[in-house]
Amino acid sequence: MKDSARYPFSVSLLHWLLAIALIGNLVIGWLLDDREELLPLHKSVGIAILALALTRLMNRLRVRDRLPPSVNEVDTLANFVEAAVHRLLYVLMIVAPLLGWLKTNAAGHAASFFGLFSLPTLLSRSRELAHWLGQFHMIAAYSLAALIGLHVLGSLVHRLLSGSNILPRILPLPRRTVRRAKHVPR
C-alpha cells in the first residue's frame, strides 16, 4: 500500500479516539436505565465527543488535500453510500451530544465535564422540552449506532468481497516496511 493511500496521522488518531468514545458512550447510554449513577460519566464523555467531533471536522477540512481517494469508483452506488454514511456520521456526532446538552439544560441541570467545568446553560428549565429533547437525543444515538454498524460493515464487505484490506489506511500506526534479507554468499 502506497503512503498516499493512507490517512494523515491526525485524521487517524481522531477517528479512533472518537470511535472509542462513541462506542463507550453508546454502551453507557444503554446502561443508564439500570445504572443511573453512570449519568455524569455519560454527560462528560458526550462533551468530549462533541469537542472531538468538532476538532475532527476542522482537522479534516485542514488536511482535505492530503486525504486518500475513496476506494469505491466514482458515480457508483457504493461511492454514494460511503459519502452519505460519512456525512451523516459527522452530523450525528455533533447533533447527538448537542441534544444531550440541551436536554440536560431543559431538565434544570448544567452539563458538567468530569466536575472540572460546566458548559453554558442554553435553555431554561422545561419538563416538556426536556422530554422531547431526550427523545430526539435517543433517536440520534440509535441512528449513530446504526451508522457505525454500516461503517464497520462497509469495511468488512471490502475485505470479504473484494479482498482489499482498507483498515490499514485509517490506522494511526507507522507503515510497516518489508525488509528483504540480504543474500549472503557461502
Secondary structure, DSSP 4 states (H G I P E B T S, - for coil): --GGGSPPHHHHHHHHHHHHHHHHHHHHHHHTTT-GGGHHHHHHHHHHHHHHHHHHHHHHHHTGGGSPPPSSPTTSHHHHHHHHHHHHHHHHHHHHHHHHHHHHHHTT---EETTTEEPPP-S---HHHHHHHHHHHHHHHHHHHHHHHHHHHHHHHIIIII----GGGT--SPPP-PPPPPP---
